[in-house]
Amino acid sequence: MENKELLLVPGPTPVLDEIYDALASETRGHTDPRFVETFKNAIANTRKLFNTDGEVYIVAGSGTLAMEMAVVNTVKKGERILVISHGYFGDRFTPLAKAFGIGVDVLQSTWGERVDTKLVEEALKANKYKAVTITHADTSTGVASDLDTLIPVIKASGALVIVDGVVATAALREDMGKAYGEEGYTIDIVLTGSQKAIGIPPGLAIIAFSQQALAAREQIGTVPAYYADIHNWRNIMANPAMYFATPPVNLIYAYDVALQIVLEEGMENREARHIAFGKAIRAALRSYGMIPLANEEVAAPTLSCILYPEGVDDGKFRASLASRGVVVAGALAHLAGKAFRIGHMGNTTATMLKQAITAIGEALQEQNVKVNIEEALNVFSQQIEDATVQS
Ligand SMILES: Cc1ncc(COP(=O)(O)O)c(C=O)c1O
């Protein structure tokens, strides 16, 4: 099967033909040794992706389930977490934690900006937190967090580091074996979903726990969850021939192929490609007079939130793009109608992004905005060329 539309919402992302082929494999029983082999391989490759000596869990669900698994397995009722929020998805940790009686303090940036690390430092001095959540990239604002500055500060406080990689994993490195500054200053949990930079349809919640995060799970005893309790999945992840709840067999076939593609490209190359794509598409759109919400120093390589020039109607703009086969997303909350969001992650290619730049130029022209499509395409190509020369 082939994609008929260019899906550039910030997830789900375009699915490659070979991944569709894997999805369309004959469905086997979940204890069939042929499927079990594939699942084992996907688990082993997930460990490689995160470079972890801890444990990984791959279950049917979405990114939000993975967020819940992270919190509920490490923090108990009455303990506190600190949420570093760069938008709508950072904020999601607050009601989630509160649903389990966990205390929450939030450091919230102005949309489009980052939380100042000094404020994180101060909060960690003022209070004891069991864990701190970092949204690696926030899909509402297109702001990326700087793990290099945040993790040492958080780990120095003794708190666990939970990284929401829903719109970052498999595009940006989330190396759980890496020490940030000092030995032992490592990421404790990375969580994600299948539909973003991994490049398969929605439906898998994927999460990795460090040894320290696993120790936290043991320390809290029983947890107020059943499906989300990692204790119930541990045996299955060690031996997928065992049963707890039926795995989404065909999605795991697709995930296995997608991970092989990711590992073949290599995370260093993949990150460099995403950084280049992000810069290039924003530069091209700036040449149309469009302003990215986040400035380049904090902008996410995986998606961008782009403010409309004066007078452009959001509904008409996106409908016009859709009529050209290009699908982007509206903005969230107070930015609805004032901006749109475009994904440039996963198995998206430069050719796809050029198609989007052309369609965006045409949609703007329809609304009487003067733009030079050829120039925008040149800006894009030049940026990609510069990035290739530098790397
Ligand atoms: C950064 C981030 N975290 C969490 C989520 C929630 O994931 P899901 O919609 O798969 O439940 C999303 C969804 O877009 C996201 O972008």
The ligand as an ORCA input file, in Angstrom:
! r2SCAN-3c Opt
* xyz 0 1
  C       4.921     15.223     23.588
  C       3.690     14.391     23.692
  N       3.456     13.704     24.811
  C       2.378     12.911     24.940
  C       1.455     12.799     23.931
  C       0.272     11.914     24.100
  O       0.408     10.833     23.233
  P      -0.861     10.040     22.664
  O      -1.705     11.025     21.935
  O      -0.229      9.008     21.780
  O      -1.562      9.470     23.839
  C       1.651     13.496     22.741
  C       0.690     13.396     21.634
  O       0.812     14.030     20.614
  C       2.797     14.298     22.621
  O       3.035     14.966     21.494
*
